[in-house]
Amino acid sequence: SEILLRLKEGEETILPMAFIPPAERYNLMPKIDRWVIHHFLAYLSAQYSDPARPVNKLYSINLSGCSLNDESFIDFVKEQLKQHPTGVKAICFEITETVAISNLQKAASFMLELKQLGCQFALDDFGSGMSSFNYLKHLPVDFLKIDGNFVKEAAVDHITCAMLEAINQVGHVMGLKTIAEYVESQAILDKVRELGVDYVQGFAIEKPQKLN
């Protein structure tokens, strides 16, 4: 399950595309990322306070490039995981391909350090960059989230479908689990299943739900 953020202003719900770009522009994303991690790990601790009821899901949290460049951010994450150990093996951090490539050494180091604690990582929007496969060899990720542009046209465009199939196959050769984004219809769902993609995300499966 992916943790999605919404901004509430009175009765109005503001979607990320309305507030994330300004937050990035004014360097507020590290604060938002910290807020999400702190509150969600606290939520997990409260939901799974009974040792006999372990966490049985994997939850993914998106991280911004600004946070990755914040030298104190990894210490914050480690401290939060120490305070809420319930969430350590239940968390998969998502980093977009473009952010990872532009910060390759830092991204790899960040991933390795948190993977040692038990966290997992997904490379988001894979395929959107210019040299994706070359860079992929240097990033210790667990999941490959295939860019939605390769997914949403796969059922109707044979060239896009071939690209999706190639990305999926390379991911499997590297021992990664693949995730198809933007699975918004039964036709797309049938196609990604036919290609052997491991997991799907989109309205054809379920729409976003509030945390219970």
Backbone as JSON Lines, residues from 0, in Angstrom:
{"i":0,"aa":"S","n":[0.84,-1.19,0.0],"ca":[0.0,0.0,0.0],"c":[0.88,1.24,0.0]}
{"i":1,"aa":"E","n":[0.52,2.2,-0.84],"ca":[1.28,3.44,-0.9],"c":[0.6,4.51,-0.06]}
{"i":2,"aa":"I","n":[1.38,5.21,0.75],"ca":[0.84,6.27,1.6],"c":[0.76,7.54,0.77]}
{"i":3,"aa":"L","n":[-0.48,8.0,0.55],"ca":[-0.73,9.18,-0.27],"c":[-1.12,10.35,0.61]}
{"i":4,"aa":"L","n":[-0.65,11.53,0.26],"ca":[-0.85,12.72,1.1],"c":[-1.92,13.62,0.5]}
{"i":5,"aa":"R","n":[-2.78,14.13,1.36],"ca":[-3.79,15.11,0.98],"c":[-3.74,16.25,1.99]}
{"i":6,"aa":"L","n":[-4.04,17.47,1.53],"ca":[-4.04,18.64,2.4],"c":[-5.49,19.06,2.64]}
{"i":7,"aa":"K","n":[-5.88,19.16,3.91],"ca":[-7.25,19.54,4.26],"c":[-7.29,21.03,4.62]}
{"i":8,"aa":"E","n":[-8.2,21.75,3.99],"ca":[-8.42,23.15,4.33],"c":[-9.93,23.34,4.5]}
{"i":9,"aa":"G","n":[-10.38,23.28,5.75],"ca":[-11.82,23.28,6.01],"c":[-12.43,22.0,5.48]}
{"i":10,"aa":"E","n":[-13.44,22.13,4.65],"ca":[-14.08,20.96,4.04],"c":[-13.42,20.57,2.72]}
{"i":11,"aa":"E","n":[-12.47,21.37,2.28],"ca":[-11.86,21.13,0.97],"c":[-10.66,20.2,1.09]}
{"i":12,"aa":"T","n":[-10.55,19.27,0.15],"ca":[-9.4,18.38,0.07],"c":[-8.52,18.82,-1.1]}
{"i":13,"aa":"I","n":[-7.27,19.16,-0.81],"ca":[-6.34,19.65,-1.83],"c":[-5.4,18.52,-2.23]}
{"i":14,"aa":"L","n":[-5.34,18.25,-3.52],"ca":[-4.53,17.14,-4.03],"c":[-3.06,17.54,-4.14]}
{"i":15,"aa":"P","n":[-2.15,16.55,-4.15],"ca":[-0.71,16.84,-4.13],"c":[-0.21,17.74,-5.25]}
{"i":16,"aa":"M","n":[-0.77,17.6,-6.45],"ca":[-0.28,18.43,-7.56],"c":[-0.51,19.92,-7.34]}
{"i":17,"aa":"A","n":[-1.37,20.23,-6.36],"ca":[-1.63,21.65,-6.06],"c":[-0.66,22.19,-5.02]}
{"i":18,"aa":"F","n":[-0.17,21.33,-4.11],"ca":[0.69,21.85,-3.04],"c":[2.13,21.33,-3.05]}
{"i":19,"aa":"I","n":[2.39,20.22,-3.73],"ca":[3.76,19.7,-3.77],"c":[4.7,20.6,-4.58]}
{"i":20,"aa":"P","n":[4.33,21.03,-5.79],"ca":[5.25,21.92,-6.53],"c":[5.64,23.19,-5.76]}
{"i":21,"aa":"P","n":[4.69,23.9,-5.1],"ca":[5.13,25.06,-4.3],"c":[6.02,24.65,-3.13]}
{"i":22,"aa":"A","n":[5.73,23.5,-2.53],"ca":[6.57,23.03,-1.42],"c":[7.99,22.75,-1.9]}
{"i":23,"aa":"E","n":[8.12,22.19,-3.11],"ca":[9.45,21.95,-3.68],"c":[10.15,23.27,-3.98]}
{"i":24,"aa":"R","n":[9.38,24.22,-4.5],"ca":[9.95,25.52,-4.88],"c":[10.52,26.26,-3.67]}
{"i":25,"aa":"Y","n":[9.84,26.14,-2.52],"ca":[10.26,26.86,-1.32],"c":[10.98,25.97,-0.31]}
{"i":26,"aa":"N","n":[11.47,24.81,-0.81],"ca":[12.3,23.92,-0.02],"c":[11.59,23.44,1.27]}
{"i":27,"aa":"L","n":[10.32,23.14,1.15],"ca":[9.54,22.66,2.3],"c":[9.38,21.14,2.3]}
{"i":28,"aa":"M","n":[9.83,20.47,1.24],"ca":[9.6,19.03,1.14],"c":[10.25,18.21,2.26]}
{"i":29,"aa":"P","n":[11.48,18.57,2.72],"ca":[12.02,17.8,3.84],"c":[11.13,17.84,5.07]}
{"i":30,"aa":"K","n":[10.5,18.98,5.34],"ca":[9.59,19.08,6.48],"c":[8.36,18.2,6.27]}
{"i":31,"aa":"I","n":[7.85,18.19,5.05],"ca":[6.68,17.36,4.75],"c":[7.04,15.88,4.85]}
{"i":32,"aa":"D","n":[8.19,15.49,4.31],"ca":[8.63,14.1,4.4],"c":[8.79,13.67,5.86]}
{"i":33,"aa":"R","n":[9.36,14.52,6.67],"ca":[9.53,14.21,8.09],"c":[8.18,14.07,8.78]}
{"i":34,"aa":"W","n":[7.25,14.95,8.43],"ca":[5.9,14.9,9.03],"c":[5.23,13.57,8.69]}
{"i":35,"aa":"V","n":[5.33,13.16,7.43],"ca":[4.7,11.9,7.0],"c":[5.32,10.71,7.72]}
{"i":36,"aa":"I","n":[6.64,10.65,7.77],"ca":[7.32,9.52,8.4],"c":[6.98,9.45,9.88]}
{"i":37,"aa":"H","n":[7.07,10.59,10.58],"ca":[6.77,10.61,12.01],"c":[5.35,10.15,12.3]}
{"i":38,"aa":"H","n":[4.37,10.73,11.6],"ca":[2.97,10.42,11.88],"c":[2.59,9.01,11.43]}
{"i":39,"aa":"F","n":[3.14,8.56,10.31],"ca":[2.75,7.22,9.86],"c":[3.37,6.13,10.73]}
{"i":40,"aa":"L","n":[4.61,6.3,11.14],"ca":[5.22,5.3,12.03],"c":[4.5,5.26,13.37]}
{"i":41,"aa":"A","n":[4.09,6.43,13.87],"ca":[3.3,6.46,15.11],"c":[1.96,5.76,14.91]}
{"i":42,"aa":"Y","n":[1.36,5.96,13.74],"ca":[0.1,5.28,13.41],"c":[0.29,3.76,13.4]}
{"i":43,"aa":"L","n":[1.37,3.3,12.78],"ca":[1.64,1.85,12.74],"c":[1.82,1.28,14.14]}
{"i":44,"aa":"S","n":[2.56,2.02,14.97],"ca":[2.79,1.55,16.35],"c":[1.48,1.41,17.11]}
{"i":45,"aa":"A","n":[0.56,2.35,16.9],"ca":[-0.73,2.29,17.58],"c":[-1.6,1.16,17.03]}
{"i":46,"aa":"Q","n":[-1.53,0.95,15.7],"ca":[-2.36,-0.09,15.08],"c":[-1.87,-1.5,15.4]}
{"i":47,"aa":"Y","n":[-0.56,-1.64,15.56],"ca":[0.02,-2.97,15.79],"c":[0.75,-3.01,17.12]}
{"i":48,"aa":"S","n":[0.09,-2.54,18.16],"ca":[0.69,-2.52,19.5],"c":[0.73,-3.91,20.13]}
{"i":49,"aa":"D","n":[-0.09,-4.82,19.65],"ca":[-0.15,-6.18,20.18],"c":[0.93,-7.02,19.49]}
{"i":50,"aa":"P","n":[1.93,-7.53,20.24],"ca":[3.01,-8.34,19.64],"c":[2.48,-9.57,18.92]}
{"i":51,"aa":"A","n":[1.31,-10.04,19.33],"ca":[0.74,-11.23,18.69],"c":[0.1,-10.9,17.34]}
{"i":52,"aa":"R","n":[0.04,-9.62,17.02],"ca":[-0.56,-9.17,15.75],"c":[0.48,-8.39,14.95]}
{"i":53,"aa":"P","n":[1.41,-9.1,14.31],"ca":[2.48,-8.42,13.57],"c":[1.94,-7.71,12.33]}
{"i":54,"aa":"V","n":[2.72,-6.74,11.83],"ca":[2.35,-6.04,10.61],"c":[2.41,-7.02,9.44]}
{"i":55,"aa":"N","n":[1.33,-7.12,8.7],"ca":[1.26,-8.08,7.6],"c":[1.17,-7.41,6.24]}
{"i":56,"aa":"K","n":[1.53,-6.13,6.18],"ca":[1.52,-5.39,4.93],"c":[2.83,-4.65,4.75]}
{"i":57,"aa":"L","n":[3.09,-4.26,3.51],"ca":[4.24,-3.41,3.21],"c":[3.69,-2.06,2.77]}
{"i":58,"aa":"Y","n":[4.12,-1.01,3.44],"ca":[3.64,0.34,3.15],"c":[4.77,1.15,2.52]}
{"i":59,"aa":"S","n":[4.47,1.82,1.42],"ca":[5.5,2.62,0.76],"c":[5.3,4.11,1.01]}
{"i":60,"aa":"I","n":[6.41,4.79,1.24],"ca":[6.43,6.23,1.5],"c":[7.36,6.89,0.5]}
{"i":61,"aa":"N","n":[6.87,7.9,-0.2],"ca":[7.68,8.62,-1.17],"c":[8.64,9.6,-0.48]}
{"i":62,"aa":"L","n":[9.86,9.66,-0.97],"ca":[10.85,10.61,-0.47],"c":[11.24,11.58,-1.57]}
{"i":63,"aa":"S","n":[11.39,12.83,-1.22],"ca":[11.77,13.84,-2.2],"c":[13.29,13.92,-2.36]}
{"i":64,"aa":"G","n":[13.71,14.51,-3.47],"ca":[15.14,14.71,-3.69],"c":[15.73,15.66,-2.66]}
{"i":65,"aa":"C","n":[14.95,16.62,-2.2],"ca":[15.43,17.56,-1.18],"c":[15.8,16.82,0.11]}
{"i":66,"aa":"S","n":[14.99,15.85,0.48],"ca":[15.27,15.08,1.7],"c":[16.53,14.26,1.53]}
{"i":67,"aa":"L","n":[16.71,13.7,0.34],"ca":[17.89,12.89,0.08],"c":[19.16,13.72,0.2]}
{"i":68,"aa":"N","n":[19.07,15.01,-0.12],"ca":[20.23,15.9,-0.04],"c":[20.4,16.53,1.34]}
{"i":69,"aa":"D","n":[19.47,16.29,2.23],"ca":[19.53,16.83,3.59],"c":[20.38,15.89,4.44]}
{"i":70,"aa":"E","n":[21.55,16.36,4.87],"ca":[22.52,15.51,5.57],"c":[21.95,14.94,6.88]}
{"i":71,"aa":"S","n":[21.01,15.65,7.49],"ca":[20.48,15.19,8.78],"c":[19.25,14.28,8.62]}
{"i":72,"aa":"F","n":[18.8,14.1,7.38],"ca":[17.55,13.39,7.18],"c":[17.65,11.91,7.55]}
{"i":73,"aa":"I","n":[18.74,11.25,7.19],"ca":[18.85,9.83,7.47],"c":[18.9,9.57,8.98]}
{"i":74,"aa":"D","n":[19.53,10.49,9.73],"ca":[19.55,10.34,11.19],"c":[18.15,10.49,11.76]}
{"i":75,"aa":"F","n":[17.36,11.38,11.17],"ca":[15.97,11.54,11.6],"c":[15.19,10.24,11.34]}
{"i":76,"aa":"V","n":[15.35,9.66,10.17],"ca":[14.63,8.43,9.83],"c":[15.03,7.3,10.79]}
{"i":77,"aa":"K","n":[16.31,7.18,11.03],"ca":[16.79,6.11,11.92],"c":[16.25,6.29,13.34]}
{"i":78,"aa":"E","n":[16.18,7.53,13.8],"ca":[15.65,7.81,15.13],"c":[14.16,7.46,15.2]}
{"i":79,"aa":"Q","n":[13.42,7.8,14.15],"ca":[12.0,7.48,14.11],"c":[11.77,5.97,14.09]}
{"i":80,"aa":"L","n":[12.59,5.26,13.36],"ca":[12.48,3.8,13.32],"c":[12.85,3.17,14.66]}
{"i":81,"aa":"K","n":[13.79,3.81,15.35],"ca":[14.17,3.34,16.68],"c":[13.02,3.52,17.66]}
{"i":82,"aa":"Q","n":[12.32,4.66,17.56],"ca":[11.19,4.94,18.44],"c":[9.98,4.06,18.1]}
{"i":83,"aa":"H","n":[9.85,3.69,16.83],"ca":[8.7,2.9,16.38],"c":[9.18,1.68,15.61]}
{"i":84,"aa":"P","n":[9.81,0.72,16.29],"ca":[10.41,-0.44,15.6],"c":[9.39,-1.31,14.87]}
{"i":85,"aa":"T","n":[8.11,-1.16,15.22],"ca":[7.07,-1.94,14.54],"c":[7.12,-1.71,13.04]}
{"i":86,"aa":"G","n":[7.49,-0.5,12.64],"ca":[7.43,-0.16,11.23],"c":[8.65,-0.49,10.41]}
{"i":87,"aa":"V","n":[9.72,-0.97,11.05],"ca":[10.99,-1.12,10.33],"c":[10.84,-2.0,9.1]}
{"i":88,"aa":"K","n":[10.28,-3.2,9.27],"ca":[10.17,-4.12,8.14],"c":[8.86,-3.96,7.38]}
{"i":89,"aa":"A","n":[8.08,-2.95,7.76],"ca":[6.81,-2.69,7.07],"c":[6.92,-1.52,6.12]}
{"i":90,"aa":"I","n":[8.1,-0.9,6.05],"ca":[8.26,0.32,5.27],"c":[9.09,0.07,4.01]}
{"i":91,"aa":"C","n":[8.58,0.59,2.9],"ca":[9.33,0.61,1.64],"c":[9.39,2.06,1.19]}
{"i":92,"aa":"F","n":[10.56,2.63,1.17],"ca":[10.72,4.01,0.73],"c":[10.82,4.05,-0.8]}
{"i":93,"aa":"E","n":[10.08,4.99,-1.41],"ca":[10.11,5.16,-2.86],"c":[10.91,6.41,-3.22]}
{"i":94,"aa":"I","n":[11.83,6.22,-4.15],"ca":[12.63,7.33,-4.68],"c":[12.5,7.29,-6.19]}
{"i":95,"aa":"T","n":[12.17,8.43,-6.81],"ca":[12.0,8.43,-8.25],"c":[13.33,8.2,-8.96]}
{"i":96,"aa":"E","n":[13.22,7.65,-10.15],"ca":[14.43,7.37,-10.93],"c":[15.25,8.63,-11.18]}
{"i":97,"aa":"T","n":[14.6,9.73,-11.54],"ca":[15.33,10.96,-11.85],"c":[16.08,11.48,-10.63]}
{"i":98,"aa":"V","n":[15.47,11.39,-9.45],"ca":[16.14,11.82,-8.22],"c":[17.32,10.91,-7.92]}
{"i":99,"aa":"A","n":[17.13,9.6,-8.05],"ca":[18.2,8.64,-7.75],"c":[19.38,8.83,-8.69]}
{"i":100,"aa":"I","n":[19.11,9.04,-9.97],"ca":[20.19,9.2,-10.95],"c":[20.98,10.48,-10.71]}
{"i":101,"aa":"S","n":[20.28,11.56,-10.34],"ca":[20.96,12.83,-10.12],"c":[21.74,12.85,-8.81]}
{"i":102,"aa":"N","n":[21.46,11.87,-7.94],"ca":[22.17,11.76,-6.66],"c":[22.63,10.31,-6.46]}
{"i":103,"aa":"L","n":[23.23,9.73,-7.49],"ca":[23.44,8.28,-7.52],"c":[24.19,7.75,-6.31]}
{"i":104,"aa":"Q","n":[25.35,8.32,-6.0],"ca":[26.15,7.82,-4.89],"c":[25.44,8.02,-3.56]}
{"i":105,"aa":"K","n":[24.83,9.19,-3.39],"ca":[24.13,9.48,-2.15],"c":[22.9,8.58,-2.0]}
{"i":106,"aa":"A","n":[22.18,8.37,-3.11],"ca":[20.99,7.51,-3.06],"c":[21.37,6.09,-2.7]}
{"i":107,"aa":"A","n":[22.42,5.57,-3.31],"ca":[22.85,4.2,-3.03],"c":[23.28,4.05,-1.58]}
{"i":108,"aa":"S","n":[24.02,5.02,-1.06],"ca":[24.48,4.99,0.33],"c":[23.28,5.05,1.29]}
{"i":109,"aa":"F","n":[22.34,5.93,0.98],"ca":[21.13,6.09,1.8],"c":[20.36,4.77,1.85]}
{"i":110,"aa":"M","n":[20.18,4.14,0.7],"ca":[19.45,2.89,0.64],"c":[20.14,1.79,1.44]}
{"i":111,"aa":"L","n":[21.44,1.65,1.23],"ca":[22.18,0.58,1.9],"c":[22.1,0.72,3.42]}
{"i":112,"aa":"E","n":[22.23,1.95,3.91],"ca":[22.22,2.17,5.35],"c":[20.87,1.79,5.97]}
{"i":113,"aa":"L","n":[19.77,2.15,5.3],"ca":[18.45,1.83,5.85],"c":[18.05,0.39,5.57]}
{"i":114,"aa":"K","n":[18.56,-0.19,4.5],"ca":[18.28,-1.61,4.23],"c":[18.9,-2.49,5.3]}
{"i":115,"aa":"Q","n":[20.01,-2.05,5.86],"ca":[20.64,-2.81,6.95],"c":[19.74,-2.9,8.18]}
{"i":116,"aa":"L","n":[18.85,-1.92,8.33],"ca":[17.91,-1.93,9.45],"c":[16.67,-2.76,9.14]}
{"i":117,"aa":"G","n":[16.46,-3.09,7.86],"ca":[15.3,-3.89,7.48],"c":[14.32,-3.22,6.54]}
{"i":118,"aa":"C","n":[14.56,-1.93,6.22],"ca":[13.67,-1.22,5.3],"c":[13.91,-1.71,3.86]}
{"i":119,"aa":"Q","n":[12.92,-1.49,3.02],"ca":[13.05,-1.82,1.61],"c":[12.9,-0.55,0.77]}
{"i":120,"aa":"F","n":[13.3,-0.66,-0.51],"ca":[13.26,0.51,-1.39],"c":[12.67,0.15,-2.75]}
{"i":121,"aa":"A","n":[11.93,1.12,-3.3],"ca":[11.41,1.0,-4.66],"c":[11.93,2.16,-5.48]}
{"i":122,"aa":"L","n":[12.28,1.86,-6.73],"ca":[12.68,2.91,-7.67],"c":[11.44,3.29,-8.45]}
{"i":123,"aa":"D","n":[10.94,4.5,-8.21],"ca":[9.66,4.93,-8.76],"c":[9.83,5.53,-10.16]}
{"i":124,"aa":"D","n":[8.77,5.46,-10.96],"ca":[8.74,6.04,-12.31],"c":[9.87,5.52,-13.19]}
{"i":125,"aa":"F","n":[10.2,4.24,-13.05],"ca":[11.33,3.71,-13.8],"c":[11.04,3.7,-15.29]}
{"i":126,"aa":"G","n":[12.03,4.13,-16.07],"ca":[11.9,4.18,-17.51],"c":[11.79,5.6,-18.03]}
{"i":127,"aa":"S","n":[11.63,6.56,-17.11],"ca":[11.47,7.95,-17.53],"c":[12.81,8.61,-17.85]}
{"i":128,"aa":"G","n":[13.91,8.04,-17.38],"ca":[15.23,8.62,-17.6],"c":[15.86,8.14,-18.91]}
{"i":129,"aa":"M","n":[17.03,8.66,-19.22],"ca":[17.67,8.36,-20.49],"c":[18.48,7.07,-20.46]}
{"i":130,"aa":"S","n":[19.09,6.76,-19.33],"ca":[19.99,5.6,-19.27],"c":[19.59,4.7,-18.11]}
{"i":131,"aa":"S","n":[18.32,4.37,-18.04],"ca":[17.76,3.69,-16.88],"c":[18.48,2.4,-16.52]}
{"i":132,"aa":"F","n":[18.67,1.52,-17.51],"ca":[19.23,0.21,-17.2],"c":[20.66,0.3,-16.7]}
{"i":133,"aa":"N","n":[21.43,1.22,-17.24],"ca":[22.81,1.38,-16.8],"c":[22.88,1.79,-15.34]}
{"i":134,"aa":"Y","n":[22.07,2.77,-14.94],"ca":[22.09,3.25,-13.57],"c":[21.49,2.23,-12.59]}
{"i":135,"aa":"L","n":[20.55,1.43,-13.07],"ca":[19.86,0.49,-12.2],"c":[20.82,-0.48,-11.53]}
{"i":136,"aa":"K","n":[21.91,-0.81,-12.23],"ca":[22.88,-1.76,-11.68],"c":[23.54,-1.24,-10.4]}
{"i":137,"aa":"H","n":[23.5,0.07,-10.18],"ca":[24.22,0.67,-9.05],"c":[23.3,1.04,-7.88]}
{"i":138,"aa":"L","n":[22.02,0.72,-8.0],"ca":[21.07,1.09,-6.94],"c":[20.5,-0.16,-6.28]}
{"i":139,"aa":"P","n":[20.7,-0.31,-4.98],"ca":[20.27,-1.54,-4.28],"c":[18.79,-1.54,-3.92]}
{"i":140,"aa":"V","n":[17.94,-1.47,-4.95],"ca":[16.5,-1.41,-4.7],"c":[15.91,-2.83,-4.64]}
{"i":141,"aa":"D","n":[14.7,-2.92,-4.12],"ca":[13.98,-4.2,-4.01],"c":[12.85,-4.29,-5.03]}
{"i":142,"aa":"F","n":[12.25,-3.12,-5.33],"ca":[11.1,-3.07,-6.23],"c":[11.37,-2.07,-7.36]}
{"i":143,"aa":"L","n":[10.81,-2.38,-8.52],"ca":[10.91,-1.5,-9.67],"c":[9.5,-1.07,-10.05]}
{"i":144,"aa":"K","n":[9.19,0.22,-9.84],"ca":[7.87,0.74,-10.21],"c":[7.96,1.31,-11.62]}
{"i":145,"aa":"I","n":[7.33,0.64,-12.55],"ca":[7.45,1.0,-13.96],"c":[6.63,2.25,-14.25]}
{"i":146,"aa":"D","n":[7.26,3.22,-14.89],"ca":[6.6,4.49,-15.19],"c":[5.25,4.27,-15.86]}
{"i":147,"aa":"G","n":[4.25,5.01,-15.39],"ca":[2.89,4.82,-15.87],"c":[2.71,5.04,-17.36]}
{"i":148,"aa":"N","n":[3.59,5.8,-18.0],"ca":[3.48,6.03,-19.44],"c":[3.69,4.75,-20.23]}
{"i":149,"aa":"F","n":[4.45,3.8,-19.68],"ca":[4.63,2.51,-20.35],"c":[3.47,1.57,-20.07]}
{"i":150,"aa":"V","n":[2.71,1.86,-19.03],"ca":[1.65,0.96,-18.59],"c":[0.31,1.31,-19.22]}
{"i":151,"aa":"K","n":[-0.07,2.58,-19.18],"ca":[-1.43,2.95,-19.56],"c":[-1.71,2.77,-21.05]}
{"i":152,"aa":"E","n":[-0.65,2.69,-21.89],"ca":[-0.85,2.48,-23.33],"c":[-0.54,1.05,-23.76]}
{"i":153,"aa":"A","n":[-0.13,0.21,-22.81],"ca":[0.35,-1.13,-23.17],"c":[-0.71,-2.0,-23.83]}
{"i":154,"aa":"A","n":[-1.98,-1.77,-23.48],"ca":[-3.05,-2.61,-24.03],"c":[-3.42,-2.23,-25.45]}
{"i":155,"aa":"V","n":[-2.99,-1.06,-25.91],"ca":[-3.41,-0.6,-27.24],"c":[-2.25,-0.27,-28.17]}
{"i":156,"aa":"D","n":[-1.03,-0.25,-27.67],"ca":[0.12,0.13,-28.48],"c":[1.2,-0.95,-28.34]}
{"i":157,"aa":"H","n":[1.49,-1.65,-29.43],"ca":[2.39,-2.81,-29.33],"c":[3.83,-2.39,-29.04]}
{"i":158,"aa":"I","n":[4.24,-1.19,-29.45],"ca":[5.6,-0.74,-29.16],"c":[5.75,-0.44,-27.66]}
{"i":159,"aa":"T","n":[4.78,0.28,-27.1],"ca":[4.8,0.56,-25.66],"c":[4.75,-0.74,-24.88]}
{"i":160,"aa":"C","n":[3.95,-1.68,-25.35],"ca":[3.85,-2.98,-24.68],"c":[5.2,-3.7,-24.68]}
{"i":161,"aa":"A","n":[5.92,-3.62,-25.81],"ca":[7.24,-4.26,-25.89],"c":[8.22,-3.62,-24.91]}
{"i":162,"aa":"M","n":[8.14,-2.29,-24.76],"ca":[9.01,-1.59,-23.8],"c":[8.69,-2.02,-22.38]}
{"i":163,"aa":"L","n":[7.41,-2.11,-22.07],"ca":[6.99,-2.55,-20.74],"c":[7.49,-3.96,-20.47]}
{"i":164,"aa":"E","n":[7.36,-4.83,-21.46],"ca":[7.82,-6.21,-21.31],"c":[9.33,-6.27,-21.07]}
{"i":165,"aa":"A","n":[10.07,-5.43,-21.79],"ca":[11.54,-5.42,-21.64],"c":[11.94,-4.96,-20.24]}
{"i":166,"aa":"I","n":[11.3,-3.9,-19.75],"ca":[11.62,-3.41,-18.41],"c":[11.3,-4.47,-17.37]}
{"i":167,"aa":"N","n":[10.16,-5.13,-17.52],"ca":[9.76,-6.17,-16.59],"c":[10.77,-7.33,-16.59]}
{"i":168,"aa":"Q","n":[11.21,-7.73,-17.76],"ca":[12.16,-8.84,-17.86],"c":[13.5,-8.5,-17.25]}
{"i":169,"aa":"V","n":[14.0,-7.3,-17.52],"ca":[15.28,-6.88,-16.93],"c":[15.18,-6.83,-15.41]}
{"i":170,"aa":"G","n":[14.06,-6.3,-14.91],"ca":[13.86,-6.26,-13.47],"c":[13.91,-7.65,-12.86]}
{"i":171,"aa":"H","n":[13.27,-8.62,-13.5],"ca":[13.26,-9.99,-12.98],"c":[14.64,-10.63,-13.05]}
{"i":172,"aa":"V","n":[15.38,-10.36,-14.13],"ca":[16.74,-10.89,-14.24],"c":[17.61,-10.38,-13.09]}
{"i":173,"aa":"M","n":[17.34,-9.13,-12.65],"ca":[18.12,-8.55,-11.56],"c":[17.59,-8.94,-10.19]}
{"i":174,"aa":"G","n":[16.56,-9.79,-10.16],"ca":[16.03,-10.26,-8.89],"c":[15.08,-9.27,-8.22]}
{"i":175,"aa":"L","n":[14.53,-8.33,-8.98],"ca":[13.63,-7.32,-8.42],"c":[12.18,-7.7,-8.66]}
{"i":176,"aa":"K","n":[11.3,-7.27,-7.76],"ca":[9.87,-7.38,-7.97],"c":[9.4,-6.14,-8.74]}
{"i":177,"aa":"T","n":[8.54,-6.33,-9.71],"ca":[8.09,-5.22,-10.54],"c":[6.67,-4.79,-10.17]}
{"i":178,"aa":"I","n":[6.42,-3.49,-10.31],"ca":[5.12,-2.9,-10.0],"c":[4.69,-2.04,-11.18]}
{"i":179,"aa":"A","n":[3.49,-2.26,-11.68],"ca":[2.96,-1.44,-12.76],"c":[2.05,-0.36,-12.17]}
{"i":180,"aa":"E","n":[2.37,0.9,-12.47],"ca":[1.53,2.02,-12.05],"c":[0.47,2.3,-13.1]}
{"i":181,"aa":"Y","n":[-0.53,3.09,-12.72],"ca":[-1.55,3.57,-13.66],"c":[-2.36,2.43,-14.3]}
{"i":182,"aa":"V","n":[-2.61,1.38,-13.54],"ca":[-3.46,0.31,-14.04],"c":[-4.91,0.73,-13.81]}
{"i":183,"aa":"E","n":[-5.48,1.37,-14.81],"ca":[-6.76,2.06,-14.62],"c":[-7.94,1.38,-15.32]}
{"i":184,"aa":"S","n":[-7.69,0.25,-15.98],"ca":[-8.78,-0.46,-16.65],"c":[-8.52,-1.96,-16.63]}
{"i":185,"aa":"Q","n":[-9.57,-2.72,-16.9],"ca":[-9.43,-4.17,-16.93],"c":[-8.51,-4.6,-18.06]}
{"i":186,"aa":"A","n":[-8.55,-3.88,-19.19],"ca":[-7.69,-4.23,-20.32],"c":[-6.21,-4.09,-19.96]}
{"i":187,"aa":"I","n":[-5.88,-3.01,-19.25],"ca":[-4.49,-2.82,-18.83],"c":[-4.11,-3.88,-17.8]}
{"i":188,"aa":"L","n":[-5.01,-4.16,-16.88],"ca":[-4.74,-5.18,-15.87],"c":[-4.48,-6.54,-16.52]}
{"i":189,"aa":"D","n":[-5.28,-6.9,-17.5],"ca":[-5.09,-8.18,-18.2],"c":[-3.73,-8.21,-18.9]}
{"i":190,"aa":"K","n":[-3.33,-7.08,-19.49],"ca":[-2.07,-7.04,-20.23],"c":[-0.87,-7.18,-19.29]}
{"i":191,"aa":"V","n":[-0.85,-6.47,-18.18],"ca":[0.31,-6.56,-17.27],"c":[0.38,-7.94,-16.62]}
{"i":192,"aa":"R","n":[-0.78,-8.54,-16.38],"ca":[-0.79,-9.92,-15.88],"c":[-0.19,-10.87,-16.92]}
{"i":193,"aa":"E","n":[-0.58,-10.67,-18.17],"ca":[-0.06,-11.5,-19.26],"c":[1.46,-11.38,-19.37]}
{"i":194,"aa":"L","n":[1.97,-10.19,-19.13],"ca":[3.42,-9.95,-19.23],"c":[4.19,-10.44,-18.01]}
{"i":195,"aa":"G","n":[3.48,-10.77,-16.93],"ca":[4.14,-11.31,-15.75],"c":[4.62,-10.28,-14.75]}
{"i":196,"aa":"V","n":[4.06,-9.06,-14.8],"ca":[4.4,-8.04,-13.81],"c":[3.91,-8.53,-12.44]}
{"i":197,"aa":"D","n":[4.72,-8.32,-11.4],"ca":[4.43,-8.91,-10.09],"c":[3.27,-8.24,-9.36]}
{"i":198,"aa":"Y","n":[3.25,-6.9,-9.35],"ca":[2.23,-6.16,-8.62],"c":[1.68,-5.04,-9.48]}
{"i":199,"aa":"V","n":[0.46,-4.63,-9.17],"ca":[-0.14,-3.51,-9.91],"c":[-0.68,-2.49,-8.93]}
{"i":200,"aa":"Q","n":[-0.82,-1.26,-9.43],"ca":[-1.34,-0.15,-8.64],"c":[-2.21,0.71,-9.56]}
{"i":201,"aa":"G","n":[-3.44,0.97,-9.13],"ca":[-4.3,1.8,-9.95],"c":[-5.77,1.56,-9.69]}
{"i":202,"aa":"F","n":[-6.61,2.35,-10.32],"ca":[-8.05,2.32,-10.07],"c":[-8.69,0.99,-10.46]}
{"i":203,"aa":"A","n":[-8.06,0.2,-11.34],"ca":[-8.62,-1.09,-11.7],"c":[-8.6,-2.06,-10.53]}
{"i":204,"aa":"I","n":[-7.72,-1.78,-9.56],"ca":[-7.64,-2.61,-8.35],"c":[-8.4,-1.97,-7.21]}
{"i":205,"aa":"E","n":[-8.06,-0.71,-6.92],"ca":[-8.73,0.0,-5.82],"c":[-8.38,1.48,-5.89]}
{"i":206,"aa":"K","n":[-9.32,2.3,-5.47],"ca":[-9.07,3.73,-5.37],"c":[-8.47,4.04,-3.99]}
{"i":207,"aa":"P","n":[-7.81,5.2,-3.84],"ca":[-7.23,5.55,-2.53],"c":[-8.27,5.51,-1.41]}
{"i":208,"aa":"Q","n":[-7.84,5.0,-0.27],"ca":[-8.71,4.9,0.9],"c":[-8.08,5.66,2.07]}
{"i":209,"aa":"K","n":[-8.92,6.17,2.96],"ca":[-8.41,6.78,4.19],"c":[-7.82,5.7,5.08]}
{"i":210,"aa":"L","n":[-6.78,6.08,5.87],"ca":[-6.25,5.16,6.87],"c":[-7.33,4.94,7.93]}
{"i":211,"aa":"N","n":[-7.47,3.69,8.34],"ca":[-8.47,3.4,9.39],"c":[-7.99,3.88,10.75]}
